[in-house]
Amino acid sequence: MEHLYAPWRYSYVSEEKIEGCVFCHISKNLDDEKLQVLFHDEFCYVVMNKFPYSPGHMMVIPHFHTDKIEELNEDTWIQMSIRVRQGVKLLKDIMPCEGVNIGMNLGKAAGAGIEQHVHYHMLPRWIGDTNFISSIAGNRVYPADFNEIFQKLKENSSKYFI
């Protein structure tokens, strides 16, 4: 039997779970370095996805707690859209990636992992980033250190989120 090691997942099963909405918790603790917030303003914040689909996976999350985008006021919606555009530019320039998937999963039926608080995903993509291990074995192999990626993006974020 072969073994796949994913040491970064240990924190998922061992760390203390946040009570209530994790995104509201982050919104109230924006300066906590371990939460990996890249940027924040009065409407929303940009944060690294703790359990990413690809290295560099970021999210834009409104401070306002809702599961319905139609409940967001216009200023919040516009600011989130601006931050997504800036985040895409950051990923393309700093990662550098060849493409970016952006989107929202609204509701459990749409695949939302945290369905009670709307959020945008920004996933950097590279040609060939899905290979046999993902297709055949149903596993992902990340060729990067996630903390290193956070530091690199954080160091450059002030040039993009203005």
DSSP file (Angstrom, degrees, kcal/mol; ACC not computed):
  #  RESIDUE AA STRUCTURE BP1 BP2  ACC     N-H-->O    O-->H-N    N-H-->O    O-->H-N    TCO  KAPPA ALPHA  PHI   PSI    X-CA   Y-CA   Z-CA
    1    1 A M              0   0    0      0, 0.0     2,-0.3     0, 0.0     0, 0.0   0.000 360.0 360.0 360.0 134.5    0.0    0.0    0.0
    2    2 A E        -     0   0    0      2,-0.0     2,-0.4     0, 0.0     0, 0.0  -0.673 360.0-143.4 -92.9 152.6    1.2    3.5   -0.9
    3    3 A H        -     0   0    0     -2,-0.3     2,-0.5     2,-0.0     0, 0.0  -0.942   4.9-155.8-119.1 137.3    0.7    6.4    1.5
    4    4 A L        -     0   0    0     -2,-0.4     2,-0.5     2,-0.0    -2,-0.0  -0.949  15.1-150.0-107.6 129.9    0.0   10.0    0.6
    5    5 A Y        +     0   0    0     -2,-0.5     3,-0.1     1,-0.0    -2,-0.0  -0.859  22.1 171.5-104.4 134.0    1.0   12.6    3.2
    6    6 A A    >   +     0   0    0     -2,-0.5     3,-2.0     1,-0.1     4,-0.4  -0.621   3.7 171.5-135.6  73.4   -0.9   15.8    3.6
    7    7 A P  G >  S+     0   0    0      0, 0.0     3,-1.3     0, 0.0     4,-0.4   0.770  73.4  65.8 -61.6 -26.9    0.5   17.4    6.8
    8    8 A W  G 3  S+     0   0    0      1,-0.3     3,-0.5     2,-0.2     4,-0.3   0.719  93.2  62.6 -67.6 -18.8   -1.3   20.7    6.3
    9    9 A R  G X> S+     0   0    0     -3,-2.0     4,-1.1     1,-0.2     3,-0.7   0.641  81.2  81.8 -79.6 -14.4   -4.6   18.8    6.8
   10   10 A Y  H <> S+     0   0    0     -3,-1.3     4,-1.9    -4,-0.4     3,-0.5   0.891  86.0  57.0 -58.5 -39.5   -3.7   17.9   10.4
   11   11 A S  H 3> S+     0   0    0     -3,-0.5     4,-2.3    -4,-0.4    -1,-0.3   0.838  99.4  61.3 -61.5 -31.1   -4.8   21.3   11.6
   12   12 A Y  H <4 S+     0   0    0     -3,-0.7    -1,-0.2    -4,-0.3    -2,-0.2   0.891 114.5  32.1 -62.0 -40.1   -8.2   20.7   10.2
   13   13 A V  H  < S+     0   0    0     -4,-1.1    -1,-0.2    -3,-0.5    -2,-0.2   0.673 127.5  39.0 -91.9 -17.5   -8.8   17.7   12.4
   14   14 A S  H  < S+     0   0    0     -4,-1.9    -3,-0.2    -5,-0.2    -2,-0.2   0.741  91.7  88.4-107.7 -26.6   -6.8   18.8   15.4
   15   15 A E  S  < S-     0   0    0     -4,-2.3     2,-0.1    -5,-0.3    -4,-0.0  -0.330  87.9 -89.5 -78.8 159.0   -7.4   22.5   15.9
   16   16 A E        -     0   0    0      1,-0.1     2,-0.2    -2,-0.0    -1,-0.1  -0.419  46.0-121.3 -65.4 133.8  -10.2   24.0   17.9
   17   17 A K        -     0   0    0     -2,-0.1     2,-0.4    -3,-0.1    -1,-0.1  -0.536  21.5-117.4 -80.0 142.3  -13.3   24.6   15.8
   18   18 A I        -     0   0    0     -2,-0.2     2,-0.3     2,-0.1     4,-0.1  -0.640  26.5-129.8 -78.6 130.8  -14.7   28.1   15.5
   19   19 A E  S    S-     0   0    0     -2,-0.4     2,-0.1     2,-0.1     6,-0.1  -0.625  70.8  -3.8 -79.9 139.7  -18.3   28.4   16.9
   20   20 A G  S    S-     0   0    0     -2,-0.3     2,-0.5     4,-0.0    -2,-0.1  -0.409 121.8  -0.2  79.9-154.9  -20.7   30.1   14.5
   21   21 A C     >  -     0   0    0      1,-0.2     4,-2.0    -2,-0.1     5,-0.1  -0.575  55.5-155.8 -76.9 120.3  -19.9   31.6   11.2
   22   22 A V  H  > S+     0   0    0     -2,-0.5     4,-2.2     1,-0.2    -1,-0.2   0.852  94.8  53.6 -63.7 -35.0  -16.2   31.2   10.4
   23   23 A F  H  > S+     0   0    0      2,-0.2     4,-2.3     1,-0.2    -1,-0.2   0.865 108.0  48.9 -71.4 -35.1  -16.3   34.2    8.0
   24   24 A C  H  > S+     0   0    0      2,-0.2     4,-1.5     1,-0.2    -1,-0.2   0.874 109.7  53.9 -67.7 -36.7  -17.8   36.4   10.7
   25   25 A H  H  X S+     0   0    0     -4,-2.0     4,-0.6     2,-0.2     3,-0.3   0.933 110.1  45.9 -60.9 -46.3  -15.1   35.2   13.0
   26   26 A I  H >< S+     0   0    0     -4,-2.2     3,-1.5     1,-0.2    -2,-0.2   0.924 108.2  57.0 -62.3 -43.6  -12.4   36.2   10.5
   27   27 A S  H 3< S+     0   0    0     -4,-2.3     3,-0.5     1,-0.3    -1,-0.2   0.816 109.6  45.7 -57.2 -32.3  -14.1   39.6    9.9
   28   28 A K  H 3< S+     0   0    0     -4,-1.5    -1,-0.3    -3,-0.3    -2,-0.2   0.527 118.6  42.3 -88.0  -7.2  -13.8   40.3   13.7
   29   29 A N    X<  +     0   0    0     -3,-1.5     3,-1.9    -4,-0.6    -1,-0.2  -0.287  66.5 147.3-133.3  47.6  -10.2   39.2   13.8
   30   30 A L  T 3  S+     0   0    0     -3,-0.5     7,-0.3     1,-0.3    -1,-0.1   0.734  71.2  53.8 -61.9 -25.7   -8.7   40.7   10.6
   31   31 A D  T 3  S+     0   0    0     -3,-0.1     2,-0.9     5,-0.1    -1,-0.3   0.424  75.4 113.3 -92.2   2.2   -5.2   41.3   12.2
   32   32 A D    X   -     0   0    0     -3,-1.9     3,-2.0    -6,-0.2     5,-0.4  -0.655  58.3-154.3 -76.0 107.5   -4.8   37.6   13.3
   33   33 A E  G >  S+     0   0    0     -2,-0.9     3,-1.5     1,-0.3    -1,-0.2   0.800  88.2  63.3 -56.2 -34.4   -1.9   36.5   11.1
   34   34 A K  G 3  S+     0   0    0      1,-0.3    -1,-0.3     2,-0.1    -2,-0.1   0.709  94.3  62.2 -68.6 -17.1   -2.9   32.8   11.2
   35   35 A L  G <  S-     0   0    0     -3,-2.0    -1,-0.3    -6,-0.2    13,-0.2   0.608 101.2-138.4 -81.3 -12.1   -6.2   33.7    9.5
   36   36 A Q    <   +     0   0    0     -3,-1.5    12,-2.1    -4,-0.4     2,-0.5   0.889  30.8 177.1  57.4  50.0   -4.2   34.9    6.4
   37   37 A V  E     -A   47   0A   0     -5,-0.4    10,-0.3    -7,-0.3    -1,-0.2  -0.732  12.1-171.8 -81.2 126.0   -6.2   38.0    5.6
   38   38 A L  E     -     0   0A   0      8,-2.7     2,-0.3    -2,-0.5     9,-0.2   0.813  64.9 -10.0 -86.7 -34.0   -4.5   39.7    2.6
   39   39 A F  E     -A   46   0A   0      7,-1.4     7,-3.0     2,-0.0    -1,-0.3  -0.986  58.4-174.1-162.5 151.6   -6.6   42.9    2.6
   40   40 A H  E     +A   45   0A   0     -2,-0.3     5,-0.2     5,-0.3     2,-0.2  -0.989   4.9 172.8-152.3 152.6   -9.7   44.5    4.1
   41   41 A D        -     0   0    0      3,-2.6    -2,-0.0    -2,-0.3    38,-0.0  -0.697  56.9 -75.4-138.0-166.9  -11.8   47.6    3.8
   42   42 A E  S    S+     0   0    0     -2,-0.2     3,-0.1     1,-0.2    21,-0.1   0.691 127.2  38.2 -72.2 -16.5  -15.1   48.7    5.3
   43   43 A F  S    S-     0   0    0      1,-0.2    20,-2.3    32,-0.1    21,-0.5   0.796 123.3 -15.7-102.1 -36.0  -17.1   46.4    3.0
   44   44 A C  E     - B   0  62A   0     18,-0.3    -3,-2.6    19,-0.1     2,-0.3  -0.906  52.9-130.6-157.8 177.6  -15.2   43.2    2.6
   45   45 A Y  E     -AB  40  61A   0     16,-2.2    16,-2.7    -2,-0.3     2,-0.5  -0.968  13.3-132.8-141.8 159.9  -11.9   41.4    3.0
   46   46 A V  E     +AB  39  60A   0     -7,-3.0    -8,-2.7    -2,-0.3    -7,-1.4  -0.959  33.7 170.5-114.7 128.1   -9.6   39.1    0.9
   47   47 A V  E     -AB  37  59A   0     12,-2.4    12,-2.6    -2,-0.5   -10,-0.2  -0.965  36.7-106.9-139.9 150.7   -8.4   36.0    2.6
   48   48 A M  E     - B   0  58A   0    -12,-2.1     2,-0.5    -2,-0.3    10,-0.3  -0.557  41.9-111.2 -72.5 141.5   -6.6   32.8    1.6
   49   49 A N        -     0   0    0      8,-3.1     7,-0.1    -2,-0.2     8,-0.1  -0.646  20.9-146.9 -74.2 125.1   -8.8   29.7    1.5
   50   50 A K  S    S+     0   0    0     -2,-0.5    -1,-0.2     1,-0.3   -38,-0.1   0.807  96.5  31.8 -66.1 -29.5   -7.6   27.5    4.4
   51   51 A F  S    S-     0   0    0     -3,-0.0    -1,-0.3   -39,-0.0   -42,-0.0  -0.674  94.7-166.2-127.3  76.4   -8.4   24.3    2.4
   52   52 A P        -     0   0    0      0, 0.0    71,-0.0     0, 0.0    -4,-0.0  -0.176  31.9-146.2 -74.2 154.0   -7.7   25.4   -1.2
   53   53 A Y  S    S+     0   0    0      1,-0.3    70,-0.1     2,-0.0     0, 0.0   0.735  93.9   7.7 -80.5 -27.7   -8.6   23.7   -4.4
   54   54 A S  S >  S-     0   0    0     88,-0.0     3,-1.9    86,-0.0    -1,-0.3  -0.980  98.8 -81.2-148.6 155.5   -5.4   25.0   -5.9
   55   55 A P  T 3  S+     0   0    0      0, 0.0    90,-0.0     0, 0.0    91,-0.0  -0.378 118.7  26.1 -59.6 129.5   -2.3   26.8   -4.4
   56   56 A G  T 3  S+     0   0    0      1,-0.3     2,-0.3    -7,-0.1    39,-0.1   0.459  79.8 163.2  95.8   2.6   -3.1   30.5   -4.1
   57   57 A H    <   -     0   0    0     -3,-1.9    -8,-3.1    -8,-0.1    -1,-0.3  -0.394  15.4-178.8 -60.0 116.8   -6.9   30.0   -3.8
   58   58 A M  E     -BC  48 122A   0     64,-2.4    64,-2.7    -2,-0.3     2,-0.3  -0.748  14.5-153.1-116.3 163.9   -8.3   33.3   -2.4
   59   59 A M  E     -BC  47 121A   0    -12,-2.6   -12,-2.4    -2,-0.3     2,-0.5  -0.983   9.9-145.9-136.0 149.2  -11.8   34.5   -1.4
   60   60 A V  E     -BC  46 120A   0     60,-1.4    60,-2.6    -2,-0.3   -14,-0.2  -0.978  27.2-177.7-112.0 125.2  -13.5   37.9   -1.2
   61   61 A I  E     -B   45   0A   0    -16,-2.7   -16,-2.2    -2,-0.5    58,-0.2  -0.980  22.5-129.8-131.3 129.7  -16.0   38.0    1.7
   62   62 A P  E     -B   44   0A   0      0, 0.0   -18,-0.3     0, 0.0     4,-0.1  -0.460  14.8-134.2 -73.4 150.4  -18.4   40.7    2.8
   63   63 A H  S    S+     0   0    0    -20,-2.3     2,-0.3    -2,-0.1   -19,-0.1   0.834  86.8  89.9 -68.8 -31.4  -18.4   41.7    6.4
   64   64 A F  S    S-     0   0    0    -21,-0.5     2,-0.7     1,-0.1     8,-0.0  -0.508  83.0-129.1 -70.4 126.5  -22.2   41.7    6.3
   65   65 A H        +     0   0    0     -2,-0.3     2,-0.3    52,-0.1    52,-0.1  -0.684  52.2 125.3 -83.8 116.1  -23.5   38.2    7.1
   66   66 A T        -     0   0    0     -2,-0.7    52,-2.8    -4,-0.1     3,-0.0  -0.969  52.1-148.2-161.3 155.2  -25.9   36.8    4.6
   67   67 A D  S    S+     0   0    0     -2,-0.3     2,-0.5    50,-0.3    50,-0.2   0.258  84.5  75.3-105.3   9.6  -26.4   33.8    2.4
   68   68 A K    >   -     0   0    0     48,-0.1     3,-1.8     1,-0.1     4,-0.3  -0.970  62.8-157.5-127.1 119.5  -28.2   35.9   -0.3
   69   69 A I  G >  S+     0   0    0     -2,-0.5     3,-1.4     1,-0.3    -1,-0.1   0.804  94.5  67.8 -63.7 -25.8  -26.3   38.2   -2.7
   70   70 A E  G 3  S+     0   0    0      1,-0.3    -1,-0.3    -3,-0.1    -3,-0.0   0.641  93.7  59.1 -69.5 -11.9  -29.6   40.1   -3.2
   71   71 A E  G <  S+     0   0    0     -3,-1.8     2,-0.3     2,-0.1    -1,-0.3   0.540  83.0 100.7 -90.3  -8.7  -29.3   41.2    0.4
   72   72 A L  S <  S-     0   0    0     -3,-1.4     2,-0.0    -4,-0.3    -3,-0.0  -0.573  77.8-120.8 -75.2 137.0  -25.9   42.9   -0.1
   73   73 A N     >  -     0   0    0     -2,-0.3     4,-2.4     1,-0.1     3,-0.2  -0.349  27.7-105.3 -73.1 163.3  -26.2   46.7   -0.6
   74   74 A E  H  > S+     0   0    0      1,-0.2     4,-2.8     2,-0.2     5,-0.2   0.877 118.3  54.1 -58.4 -42.2  -24.9   48.2   -3.8
   75   75 A D  H  > S+     0   0    0      1,-0.2     4,-2.4     2,-0.2    -1,-0.2   0.907 110.8  46.2 -61.4 -41.9  -21.7   49.6   -2.3
   76   76 A T  H  > S+     0   0    0     -3,-0.2     4,-2.7     2,-0.2     5,-0.2   0.933 113.3  48.9 -65.6 -46.2  -20.7   46.2   -0.9
   77   77 A W  H  X S+     0   0    0     -4,-2.4     4,-2.0     1,-0.2    -2,-0.2   0.919 114.0  45.8 -59.9 -45.3  -21.5   44.4   -4.1
   78   78 A I  H  X S+     0   0    0     -4,-2.8     4,-2.2     2,-0.2    -1,-0.2   0.921 113.2  49.6 -65.2 -44.1  -19.4   46.9   -6.2
   79   79 A Q  H  X S+     0   0    0     -4,-2.4     4,-2.4    -5,-0.2    -2,-0.2   0.897 109.6  51.4 -64.5 -39.8  -16.5   46.8   -3.7
   80   80 A M  H  X S+     0   0    0     -4,-2.7     4,-2.2     2,-0.2    -1,-0.2   0.919 109.6  50.5 -61.1 -42.6  -16.4   43.0   -3.7
   81   81 A S  H  X S+     0   0    0     -4,-2.0     4,-2.1     1,-0.2    -2,-0.2   0.892 109.8  50.1 -63.5 -39.7  -16.4   43.0   -7.5
   82   82 A I  H  X S+     0   0    0     -4,-2.2     4,-2.4     1,-0.2    -1,-0.2   0.917 110.4  50.2 -63.3 -43.1  -13.5   45.5   -7.5
   83   83 A R  H  X S+     0   0    0     -4,-2.4     4,-2.6     2,-0.2    -2,-0.2   0.850 108.3  52.8 -66.8 -34.0  -11.6   43.3   -5.0
   84   84 A V  H  X S+     0   0    0     -4,-2.2     4,-2.5     2,-0.2    -1,-0.2   0.944 110.1  48.0 -63.8 -46.8  -12.1   40.2   -7.2
   85   85 A R  H  X S+     0   0    0     -4,-2.1     4,-1.8     1,-0.2    -2,-0.2   0.917 114.4  45.9 -60.3 -43.6  -10.7   42.1  -10.2
   86   86 A Q  H  X S+     0   0    0     -4,-2.4     4,-2.3     1,-0.2    -1,-0.2   0.886 111.7  52.5 -66.6 -39.1   -7.7   43.3   -8.2
   87   87 A G  H  X S+     0   0    0     -4,-2.6     4,-2.6     2,-0.2    -2,-0.2   0.880 106.4  52.7 -64.5 -39.2   -7.2   39.8   -6.7
   88   88 A V  H  X S+     0   0    0     -4,-2.5     4,-2.6     2,-0.2    -1,-0.2   0.921 109.6  49.1 -61.6 -43.9   -7.2   38.2  -10.2
   89   89 A K  H  X S+     0   0    0     -4,-1.8     4,-2.4     2,-0.2     5,-0.2   0.913 110.3  51.5 -62.2 -42.9   -4.5   40.7  -11.3
   90   90 A L  H  X S+     0   0    0     -4,-2.3     4,-2.9     1,-0.2     5,-0.5   0.936 111.8  46.5 -58.3 -48.2   -2.5   39.8   -8.1
   91   91 A L  H  X S+     0   0    0     -4,-2.6     4,-1.7     1,-0.2     6,-0.7   0.916 113.1  48.6 -62.6 -44.3   -2.7   36.1   -8.8
   92   92 A K  H  < S+     0   0    0     -4,-2.6    -1,-0.2     4,-0.2    -2,-0.2   0.886 119.7  37.9 -64.3 -38.5   -1.7   36.5  -12.5
   93   93 A D  H  < S+     0   0    0     -4,-2.4    -2,-0.2    -5,-0.2    -1,-0.2   0.889 126.3  31.0 -80.9 -40.2    1.3   38.7  -11.7
   94   94 A I  H  < S+     0   0    0     -4,-2.9    -3,-0.2    -5,-0.2    -2,-0.2   0.821 128.3  30.1 -96.1 -33.9    2.6   37.1   -8.6
   95   95 A M  S  < S-     0   0    0     -4,-1.7    -3,-0.1    -5,-0.5    -1,-0.1   0.909  99.5-136.3 -65.3 -42.7    1.9   33.4   -8.8
   96   96 A P        +     0   0    0      0, 0.0     2,-0.3     0, 0.0    -4,-0.2   0.811  35.5 175.9 -78.7 141.2    2.1   33.7  -11.9
   97   97 A C        -     0   0    0     -6,-0.7    29,-0.2     1,-0.1     3,-0.1  -0.721  34.4-137.3-110.3 162.4   -0.9   31.7  -13.2
   98   98 A E  S    S-     0   0    0     27,-1.7     2,-0.3    -2,-0.3    28,-0.2   0.581  84.4  -1.6 -93.6 -12.5   -2.1   31.1  -16.7
   99   99 A G  E     -D  125   0A   0     26,-1.6    26,-3.0    -8,-0.1     2,-0.4  -0.971  61.3-139.3-165.2 169.6   -5.8   31.5  -15.8
  100  100 A V  E     -D  124   0A   0     -2,-0.3     2,-0.5    24,-0.3   -12,-0.0  -0.988   6.7-148.1-143.2 130.1   -8.2   32.1  -12.9
  101  101 A N  E     -D  123   0A   0     22,-2.6    22,-3.2    -2,-0.4     2,-0.4  -0.856  22.8-176.5 -90.7 130.9  -11.6   30.6  -12.1
  102  102 A I  E     +D  122   0A   0     -2,-0.5     2,-0.3    20,-0.2    20,-0.2  -0.966  20.8 110.4-124.0 147.5  -13.8   33.1  -10.2
  103  103 A G  E     -D  121   0A   0     18,-1.6    18,-3.0    -2,-0.4     2,-0.3  -0.967  48.5-111.0 170.8 175.6  -17.2   32.3   -8.9
  104  104 A M        -     0   0    0     -2,-0.3     2,-0.6    16,-0.2    16,-0.1  -0.970  12.0-148.7-129.8 145.0  -19.7   31.8   -6.0
  105  105 A N        -     0   0    0     14,-0.4     2,-0.9    -2,-0.3     6,-0.1  -0.939  20.6-162.5-111.6 104.6  -21.5   28.7   -4.9
  106  106 A L        -     0   0    0     -2,-0.6     4,-0.2     4,-0.1     3,-0.1  -0.783  55.3  -7.6 -97.4 105.2  -24.9   30.0   -3.5
  107  107 A G  S > >S-     0   0    0     -2,-0.9     5,-2.0     8,-0.2     3,-0.8   0.002  87.3 -79.2  95.1 158.2  -26.5   27.4   -1.3
  108  108 A K  G > 5S+     0   0    0      1,-0.2     3,-1.8     3,-0.2    -1,-0.1   0.878 126.9  58.4 -60.2 -41.0  -25.8   23.8   -0.5
  109  109 A A  G 3 5S+     0   0    0      1,-0.3    -1,-0.2     2,-0.1    -2,-0.1   0.767 104.8  52.5 -62.5 -24.8  -27.3   22.5   -3.8
  110  110 A A  G < 5S-     0   0    0     -3,-0.8    -1,-0.3    -4,-0.2    -2,-0.2   0.431 127.4 -98.1 -90.7   0.1  -24.8   24.7   -5.7
  111  111 A G  T < 5 +     0   0    0     -3,-1.8     2,-0.3    -4,-0.3    -3,-0.2   0.598  61.9 165.2  98.2  12.4  -21.9   23.2   -3.8
  112  112 A A      < -     0   0    0     -5,-2.0     3,-0.4     1,-0.2    -1,-0.2  -0.469  22.4-167.2 -66.4 125.5  -21.3   25.9   -1.1
  113  113 A G  S    S+     0   0    0      1,-0.3     2,-0.6    -2,-0.3    -1,-0.2   0.853  92.5  30.5 -78.1 -37.6  -19.1   24.5    1.7
  114  114 A I  S >  S+     0   0    0      1,-0.1     3,-0.8     3,-0.1    -1,-0.3  -0.854  78.2 170.4-119.0  91.1  -19.9   27.4    3.9
  115  115 A E  T 3   +     0   0    0     -2,-0.6    -8,-0.2    -3,-0.4    -1,-0.1   0.645  61.3  69.6 -82.4 -15.7  -23.4   28.2    2.7
  116  116 A Q  T 3  S+     0   0    0      1,-0.2     2,-0.4   -10,-0.1    -1,-0.2   0.554 100.8  44.3 -83.5  -5.6  -24.5   30.7    5.4
  117  117 A H  S <  S-     0   0    0     -3,-0.8   -50,-0.3   -50,-0.2    -1,-0.2  -0.938  84.8-127.4-142.5 114.4  -22.2   33.5    4.3
  118  118 A V        +     0   0    0    -52,-2.8     2,-0.3    -2,-0.4   -52,-0.1  -0.211  36.6 165.1 -61.4 149.6  -21.7   34.5    0.6
  119  119 A H        -     0   0    0    -58,-0.2   -14,-0.4   -14,-0.1     2,-0.3  -0.960  32.5-124.5-164.1 147.4  -18.2   34.7   -0.8
  120  120 A Y  E     -C   60   0A   0    -60,-2.6   -60,-1.4    -2,-0.3     2,-0.4  -0.718  22.2-146.6 -90.7 144.2  -16.3   34.8   -4.1
  121  121 A H  E     -CD  59 103A   0    -18,-3.0   -18,-1.6    -2,-0.3     2,-0.4  -0.903   9.9-169.3-107.6 143.3  -13.6   32.3   -4.9
  122  122 A M  E     -CD  58 102A   0    -64,-2.7   -64,-2.4    -2,-0.4   -20,-0.2  -0.947  10.5-176.2-129.3 110.8  -10.6   33.1   -7.0
  123  123 A L  E     - D   0 101A   0    -22,-3.2   -22,-2.6    -2,-0.4     2,-0.1  -0.923  19.2-139.1-113.6 114.6   -8.6   30.0   -8.0
  124  124 A P  E     - D   0 100A   0      0, 0.0     2,-0.3     0, 0.0   -24,-0.3  -0.452  25.5-164.6 -67.1 143.8   -5.4   30.3   -9.9
  125  125 A R  E     - D   0  99A   0    -26,-3.0   -27,-1.7    -2,-0.1   -26,-1.6  -0.958  12.5-166.2-133.9 150.0   -5.0   27.7  -12.7
  126  126 A W    >   -     0   0    0     -2,-0.3     3,-2.1   -29,-0.2     2,-0.2  -0.963  38.4 -95.2-131.0 148.4   -2.2   26.4  -14.9
  127  127 A I  T 3  S+     0   0    0     -2,-0.3   -28,-0.0     1,-0.3    -2,-0.0  -0.477 115.3  16.7 -62.3 127.4   -2.2   24.4  -18.0
  128  128 A G  T 3  S+     0   0    0     -2,-0.2    -1,-0.3     2,-0.1    -3,-0.0   0.581  82.2 131.2  85.6  10.4   -1.8   20.8  -16.9
  129  129 A D    <   +     0   0    0     -3,-2.1     2,-0.6     1,-0.1    -2,-0.1   0.627  64.2  64.4 -76.3  -9.2   -2.7   21.4  -13.3
  130  130 A T  S    S+     0   0    0     -4,-0.2     2,-0.2    10,-0.1    -1,-0.1  -0.963  75.7 162.2-107.3 118.2   -5.2   18.5  -13.4
  131  131 A N    >>  -     0   0    0     -2,-0.6     4,-2.5     0, 0.0     3,-0.5  -0.473  54.4 -70.3-124.5-166.7   -3.2   15.4  -14.0
  132  132 A F  H 3>>S+     0   0    0      1,-0.2     4,-3.5     2,-0.2     5,-0.9   0.833 124.0  59.6 -59.7 -35.7   -3.5   11.6  -13.6
  133  133 A I  H 3>5S+     0   0    0      1,-0.2     6,-2.0     3,-0.2     4,-0.6   0.891 112.8  39.0 -65.1 -37.0   -3.5   11.6   -9.8
  134  134 A S  H <>5S+     0   0    0     -3,-0.5     4,-0.5     4,-0.2    -2,-0.2   0.911 122.7  42.0 -73.5 -43.3   -6.6   13.9   -9.7
  135  135 A S  H  <5S+     0   0    0     -4,-2.5    -2,-0.2     2,-0.1    -3,-0.2   0.901 129.1  23.7 -73.0 -42.5   -8.3   12.1  -12.6
  136  136 A I  H  <5S+     0   0    0     -4,-3.5    -3,-0.2    -5,-0.2    -2,-0.1   0.899 132.2  31.7 -92.6 -47.5   -7.6    8.5  -11.8
  137  137 A A  H  <<S-     0   0    0     -5,-0.9    -3,-0.2    -4,-0.6    -2,-0.1   0.586  94.4-126.5 -93.4 -10.8   -6.9    8.4   -8.0
  138  138 A G  S  < S+     0   0    0     -4,-0.5     2,-0.3    -5,-0.4    -4,-0.2   0.793  71.2 117.8  70.5  25.8   -9.2   11.2   -6.9
  139  139 A N        -     0   0    0     -6,-2.0     2,-0.4     2,-0.0    -1,-0.3  -0.863  55.3-139.3-121.7 157.1   -6.4   12.9   -5.0
  140  140 A R        -     0   0    0     -2,-0.3     2,-0.5    -3,-0.1   -10,-0.1  -0.925   5.9-157.4-115.8 144.7   -4.7   16.3   -5.5
  141  141 A V        -     0   0    0     -2,-0.4    -7,-0.1  -135,-0.0  -135,-0.0  -0.986   7.9-157.0-119.7 120.7   -1.0   17.0   -5.3
  142  142 A Y        -     0   0    0     -2,-0.5     2,-0.4     2,-0.1     4,-0.1  -0.871   4.3-158.6-100.5 120.0    0.0   20.6   -4.5
  143  143 A P        +     0   0    0      0, 0.0     2,-0.3     0, 0.0    -1,-0.1  -0.081  65.9  67.3 -88.6  38.0    3.5   21.5   -5.6
  144  144 A A  S    S-     0   0    0     -2,-0.4     2,-0.7     4,-0.0    -2,-0.1  -0.986  81.2-111.1-153.9 158.7    3.8   24.4   -3.2
  145  145 A D     >  -     0   0    0     -2,-0.3     4,-1.9     1,-0.1     5,-0.1  -0.862  27.5-152.4 -92.3 117.3    4.1   25.5    0.4
  146  146 A F  H  > S+     0   0    0     -2,-0.7     4,-2.3     1,-0.2    -1,-0.1   0.846  93.4  52.1 -64.4 -35.7    0.8   27.3    1.2
  147  147 A N  H  > S+     0   0    0      2,-0.2     4,-2.5     1,-0.2    -1,-0.2   0.889 108.1  52.4 -67.6 -37.4    2.3   29.6    3.9
  148  148 A E  H  > S+     0   0    0      2,-0.2     4,-2.2     1,-0.2    -2,-0.2   0.898 109.2  50.1 -61.6 -41.4    5.0   30.6    1.4
  149  149 A I  H  X S+     0   0    0     -4,-1.9     4,-2.7     2,-0.2     5,-0.2   0.927 109.2  51.3 -63.8 -45.4    2.3   31.5   -1.1
  150  150 A F  H  X S+     0   0    0     -4,-2.3     4,-3.2     1,-0.2     5,-0.2   0.944 110.6  48.7 -56.5 -48.8    0.4   33.6    1.5
  151  151 A Q  H  X S+     0   0    0     -4,-2.5     4,-2.5     1,-0.2    -1,-0.2   0.905 112.2  48.8 -59.7 -42.5    3.6   35.5    2.4
  152  152 A K  H  X S+     0   0    0     -4,-2.2     4,-1.0     2,-0.2    -1,-0.2   0.917 115.7  42.9 -64.1 -44.7    4.4   36.2   -1.3
  153  153 A L  H  X S+     0   0    0     -4,-2.7     4,-1.1     2,-0.2     3,-0.3   0.901 114.0  51.5 -68.9 -40.6    0.8   37.4   -2.0
  154  154 A K  H >X S+     0   0    0     -4,-3.2     3,-0.6    -5,-0.2     4,-0.5   0.912 105.9  55.0 -62.5 -43.6    0.7   39.4    1.3
  155  155 A E  H 3< S+     0   0    0     -4,-2.5    -1,-0.2     1,-0.2    -2,-0.2   0.806 118.8  34.1 -59.5 -30.2    4.0   41.2    0.5
  156  156 A N  H >< S+     0   0    0     -4,-1.0     3,-1.4    -3,-0.3     4,-0.5   0.500  91.9  94.0-103.0  -6.6    2.6   42.3   -2.8
  157  157 A S  H XX S+     0   0    0     -4,-1.1     4,-2.9    -3,-0.6     3,-1.5   0.819  75.2  63.5 -62.7 -33.5   -1.1   42.9   -1.9
  158  158 A S  T 3< S+     0   0    0     -4,-0.5    -1,-0.3     1,-0.3    -2,-0.1   0.735  98.3  57.5 -66.2 -19.7   -0.8   46.6   -1.2
  159  159 A K  T <4 S+     0   0    0     -3,-1.4    -1,-0.3     1,-0.1    -2,-0.2   0.683 118.1  31.7 -77.5 -18.7    0.2   47.2   -4.8
  160  160 A Y  T <4 S+     0   0    0     -3,-1.5     2,-1.1    -4,-0.5    -2,-0.2   0.791 109.4  61.6-109.5 -41.4   -3.1   45.6   -6.0
  161  161 A F     <        0   0    0     -4,-2.9    -1,-0.2     1,-0.2  -121,-0.1  -0.751 360.0 360.0 -94.4  94.8   -5.7   46.3   -3.3
  162  162 A I              0   0    0     -2,-1.1    -1,-0.2    -3,-0.1    -4,-0.1   0.369 360.0 360.0-122.5 360.0   -5.9   50.1   -3.3
